[in-house]
Amino acid sequence: MAGHDAEQIANPVVCSASGLTKRYGGVHALRGADIEFKRGEVHALVGENGAGKSTLMKILAGAVSLDQGEIRMDGKPVTFGSVHDANQAGISIVFQELALYPHLDVLSNLFLGNQTTKLGLVRRREMIKRAKPLMDRIGLKASPGSLVGDLFLDERQLVEIARALLQESKILILDEPTSALNAVESERLFKVIESLRDSGTAVVFVSHRLEEVMRVSDVISVMREGRLVE
């Protein structure tokens, strides 16, 4: 274990992508994009609409297949055929449109498709035991039995983040996470992001709000016309 930790310190790059290219008909959404993400770093991705941010994120998250290029996790080439594949490799994404089920409780949403069972029965007590320390860590104060539909928007966002972290994500991609939050809720989210960074998670922060980018980011990459330009 000590050797593994030393290796991670020696090579802080958890994910690198080179030559990522994606076309939709005659339109180049990505034109050979190169980028890397490091452990314990908040990496902002900025650019105008149509610059290629969404396509890049979706490729990294396994939601869109690439035409050309290579993605490496911890130096090893990976191929994603689905979001599940990316999750298994350690990449999770929280989209602007949250993918939660409001009629289910917090615990059911956290373990959706990944419930702890024994002899066909759901082991809620064991699931709560796993989830509670993580919920406390990111400041999610809602009860595991609370209906997600009854939560405030910033609490729902924390449910999404907690679900990603339960999958032991090495990279967490946040797509315009403050677009529907007020100033107080946004500040709470920034504290969560800082906590994740300090614990070694690589956070990708996508936003149009430059004051937020400057507030929370360690590195900023600018996209234009499908390329990383700065």
RODO-2510 file (C-alpha; in nm, 4 decimals, decimal comma):
residues 230
     n   res          X          Y          Z
     1     m     0,0000     0,0000     0,0000
     2     a     0,2832     0,2361     0,0865
     3     g     0,4394     0,1688    -0,2529
     4     h     0,1086     0,2449    -0,4244
     5     d     0,0789     0,5768    -0,2361
     6     a     0,4369     0,6688    -0,3307
     7     e     0,3594     0,5926    -0,6950
     8     q     0,0565     0,8227    -0,6861
     9     i     0,2625     1,1042    -0,5328
    10     a     0,5351     1,0563    -0,7943
    11     n     0,2775     1,0634    -1,0757
    12     p     0,0005     1,3058    -0,9780
    13     v    -0,1692     1,2811    -1,3210
    14     v    -0,4740     1,0611    -1,2729
    15     c    -0,6155     1,1066    -1,6241
    16     s    -0,4702     1,2300    -1,9512
    17     a    -0,6334     1,2638    -2,2904
    18     s    -0,4566     1,3228    -2,6195
    19     g    -0,5815     1,3931    -2,9696
    20     l    -0,9497     1,3675    -2,8775
    21     t    -1,1536     1,4185    -3,1931
    22     k    -1,5298     1,4050    -3,2421
    23     r    -1,7363     1,4903    -3,5483
    24     y    -2,1112     1,5203    -3,5848
    25     g    -2,1641     1,5021    -3,9588
    26     g    -1,9562     1,7849    -4,1025
    27     v    -1,9209     1,9623    -3,7676
    28     h    -1,6014     1,9209    -3,5634
    29     a    -1,7051     1,9248    -3,1971
    30     l    -1,3489     1,8375    -3,0884
    31     r    -1,0323     1,8880    -3,2928
    32     g    -0,7480     1,6937    -3,1348
    33     a    -0,7918     1,8128    -2,7767
    34     d    -0,5142     1,7354    -2,5250
    35     i    -0,5673     1,7730    -2,1503
    36     e    -0,4647     1,6177    -1,8179
    37     f    -0,6097     1,6146    -1,4681
    38     k    -0,4121     1,5775    -1,1455
    39     r    -0,4992     1,4419    -0,8048
    40     g    -0,5932     1,7034    -0,5481
    41     e    -0,6520     1,9732    -0,8090
    42     v    -0,9581     2,1703    -0,9190
    43     h    -0,9320     2,2090    -1,2965
    44     a    -1,1738     2,4577    -1,4533
    45     l    -1,2911     2,4216    -1,8115
    46     v    -1,4169     2,7426    -1,9730
    47     g    -1,5206     2,8608    -2,3171
    48     e    -1,8165     2,9891    -2,5146
    49     n    -2,1141     2,7723    -2,6038
    50     g    -2,0079     2,5377    -2,8823
    51     a    -1,6411     2,5475    -2,7804
    52     g    -1,6405     2,1714    -2,7152
    53     k    -1,6649     2,1598    -2,3346
    54     s    -1,9751     1,9407    -2,3245
    55     t    -1,8403     1,6988    -2,5840
    56     l    -1,5099     1,6657    -2,3986
    57     m    -1,6872     1,6023    -2,0681
    58     k    -1,9238     1,3457    -2,2163
    59     i    -1,6352     1,1564    -2,3790
    60     l    -1,4460     1,1453    -2,0497
    61     a    -1,7643     1,0324    -1,8711
    62     g    -1,8351     0,7554    -2,1233
    63     a    -2,1590     0,9139    -2,2481
    64     v    -2,0211     0,9815    -2,5985
    65     s    -1,7730     0,7748    -2,7994
    66     l    -1,4682     0,9433    -2,9505
    67     d    -1,3682     0,9198    -3,3179
    68     q    -0,9941     0,9472    -3,2589
    69     g    -0,7566     0,9921    -2,9685
    70     e    -0,6647     0,8202    -2,6449
    71     i    -0,7624     0,8407    -2,2787
    72     r    -0,5307     0,7119    -2,0064
    73     m    -0,6097     0,6485    -1,6408
    74     d    -0,3031     0,6271    -1,4175
    75     g    -0,0952     0,5940    -1,7342
    76     k    -0,2918     0,3011    -1,8796
    77     p    -0,5054     0,3312    -2,1965
    78     v    -0,8790     0,2922    -2,1350
    79     t    -1,1829     0,2655    -2,3606
    80     f    -1,5310     0,3599    -2,2445
    81     g    -1,8370     0,2095    -2,4071
    82     s    -2,0757     0,3531    -2,1484
    83     v    -2,1052     0,5753    -1,8427
    84     h    -2,0788     0,2572    -1,6341
    85     d    -1,7388     0,1832    -1,7908
    86     a    -1,6158     0,5310    -1,6975
    87     n    -1,7518     0,4900    -1,3422
    88     q    -1,5659     0,1626    -1,3086
    89     a    -1,2450     0,3355    -1,4173
    90     g    -1,2968     0,6119    -1,1607
    91     i    -1,4639     0,8971    -1,3541
    92     s    -1,8041     1,0326    -1,2496
    93     i    -2,0029     1,3292    -1,3760
    94     v    -2,2763     1,5412    -1,2198
    95     f    -2,4700     1,6933    -1,5088
    96     q    -2,6475     2,0272    -1,4906
    97     e    -2,9754     1,8353    -1,5169
    98     l    -2,9573     1,6130    -1,2081
    99     a    -3,0291     1,2432    -1,2721
   100     l    -3,2146     1,1674    -0,9502
   101     y    -3,5454     0,9959    -0,8752
   102     p    -3,7537     1,2371    -0,6626
   103     h    -4,0026     0,9679    -0,5531
   104     l    -3,7212     0,7610    -0,3959
   105     d    -3,5391     0,8385    -0,0720
   106     v    -3,1796     0,9597    -0,0431
   107     l    -3,0371     0,6139     0,0314
   108     s    -3,2097     0,4523    -0,2680
   109     n    -3,0737     0,7248    -0,4967
   110     l    -2,7225     0,6879    -0,3555
   111     f    -2,7141     0,3140    -0,4250
   112     l    -2,9296     0,3063    -0,7384
   113     g    -2,8317    -0,0057    -0,9349
   114     n    -2,5697    -0,0900    -0,6727
   115     q    -2,7689    -0,1906    -0,3669
   116     t    -2,6227    -0,4100    -0,0946
   117     t    -2,8292    -0,7294    -0,0793
   118     k    -2,8253    -1,0658     0,0927
   119     l    -3,0510    -1,3531    -0,0117
   120     g    -3,2383    -1,1073    -0,2325
   121     l    -3,3107    -0,8643     0,0516
   122     v    -3,1837    -0,5048     0,0495
   123     r    -2,9482    -0,4446     0,3432
   124     r    -3,0371    -0,0824     0,4256
   125     r    -2,8494    -0,0842     0,7550
   126     e    -2,5236    -0,1762     0,5812
   127     m    -2,5884     0,0813     0,3085
   128     i    -2,6447     0,3540     0,5710
   129     k    -2,3229     0,2487     0,7455
   130     r    -2,1335     0,3017     0,4185
   131     a    -2,3098     0,6227     0,3198
   132     k    -2,3293     0,8171     0,6467
   133     p    -1,9568     0,9006     0,6889
   134     l    -1,9439     1,0235     0,3308
   135     m    -2,2646     1,2277     0,3720
   136     d    -2,1176     1,3866     0,6852
   137     r    -1,7912     1,4582     0,5039
   138     i    -1,9580     1,6650     0,2306
   139     g    -2,2177     1,8242     0,4587
   140     l    -2,5251     1,6378     0,3335
   141     k    -2,7470     1,6686     0,6410
   142     a    -3,0619     1,5092     0,4959
   143     s    -3,1732     1,1818     0,6499
   144     p    -3,1061     0,8701     0,4366
   145     g    -3,4821     0,8120     0,4462
   146     s    -3,5794     1,1597     0,3213
   147     l    -3,7514     1,1777    -0,0161
   148     v    -3,5227     1,3443    -0,2706
   149     g    -3,8220     1,5376    -0,4060
   150     d    -3,8508     1,7132    -0,0693
   151     l    -3,4896     1,8375    -0,0677
   152     f    -3,3616     2,1802    -0,1678
   153     l    -3,1705     2,1970    -0,4952
   154     d    -2,8267     2,2277    -0,3345
   155     e    -2,9035     1,9214    -0,1191
   156     r    -2,9975     1,7231    -0,4300
   157     q    -2,6674     1,8229    -0,5845
   158     l    -2,4874     1,6859    -0,2792
   159     v    -2,6787     1,3589    -0,3227
   160     e    -2,5389     1,3352    -0,6772
   161     i    -2,1880     1,4111    -0,5526
   162     a    -2,2199     1,1557    -0,2719
   163     r    -2,3370     0,8919    -0,5214
   164     a    -2,0290     0,9589    -0,7360
   165     l    -1,7975     0,9365    -0,4353
   166     l    -1,9534     0,6075    -0,3238
   167     q    -1,8229     0,4718    -0,6542
   168     e    -1,4750     0,5724    -0,5343
   169     s    -1,4332     0,8245    -0,8140
   170     k    -1,0837     0,9545    -0,8810
   171     i    -1,2239     1,2316    -1,1009
   172     l    -1,5482     1,4197    -1,0385
   173     i    -1,6792     1,6341    -1,3258
   174     l    -1,9217     1,9121    -1,2268
   175     d    -2,1171     2,0602    -1,5179
   176     e    -2,2324     2,4170    -1,4432
   177     p    -2,2987     2,3159    -1,0806
   178     t    -2,3992     2,6628    -0,9574
   179     s    -2,6335     2,7570    -1,2436
   180     a    -2,9468     2,7202    -1,0264
   181     l    -2,7921     2,7965    -0,6859
   182     n    -2,8009     3,1200    -0,4898
   183     a    -2,4879     3,2799    -0,3419
   184     v    -2,5117     3,0990    -0,0065
   185     e    -2,5730     2,7584    -0,1689
   186     s    -2,2858     2,8180    -0,4132
   187     e    -2,0484     2,9004    -0,1299
   188     r    -2,1439     2,5767     0,0471
   189     l    -2,0694     2,3875    -0,2740
   190     f    -1,7288     2,5561    -0,3045
   191     k    -1,6436     2,4328     0,0468
   192     v    -1,7353     2,0788    -0,0602
   193     i    -1,5177     2,1119    -0,3721
   194     e    -1,2246     2,2342    -0,1617
   195     s    -1,2713     1,9405     0,0755
   196     l    -1,2696     1,6941    -0,2148
   197     r    -0,9553     1,8540    -0,3563
   198     d    -0,7834     1,8348    -0,0192
   199     s    -0,8665     1,4640     0,0053
   200     g    -0,6981     1,3957    -0,3316
   201     t    -0,9924     1,3900    -0,5716
   202     a    -0,9417     1,5546    -0,9118
   203     v    -1,2344     1,7921    -0,9663
   204     v    -1,3271     1,9234    -1,3118
   205     f    -1,5291     2,2430    -1,2748
   206     v    -1,7214     2,3677    -1,5791
   207     s    -1,8690     2,7159    -1,5529
   208     h    -1,9437     3,0333    -1,7487
   209     r    -1,9027     3,2444    -1,4345
   210     l    -1,5425     3,3629    -1,4314
   211     e    -1,5575     3,4962    -1,0749
   212     e    -1,6443     3,1442    -0,9577
   213     v    -1,3714     2,9919    -1,1712
   214     m    -1,1149     3,2242    -1,0140
   215     r    -1,2568     3,1538    -0,6674
   216     v    -1,2358     2,7750    -0,6725
   217     s    -0,9865     2,6609    -0,9402
   218     d    -0,6188     2,5724    -0,9288
   219     v    -0,5860     2,5349    -1,3083
   220     i    -0,7949     2,6852    -1,5904
   221     s    -0,8171     2,5457    -1,9435
   222     v    -0,9790     2,7557    -2,2173
   223     m    -1,1545     2,5861    -2,5099
   224     r    -1,2304     2,7425    -2,8465
   225     e    -1,3684     2,5722    -3,1577
   226     g    -1,2997     2,2232    -3,0251
   227     r    -0,9418     2,2867    -2,9136
   228     l    -0,7648     2,3627    -2,5864
   229     v    -0,6116     2,7037    -2,6595
   230     e    -0,4758     2,8191    -2,3222
***
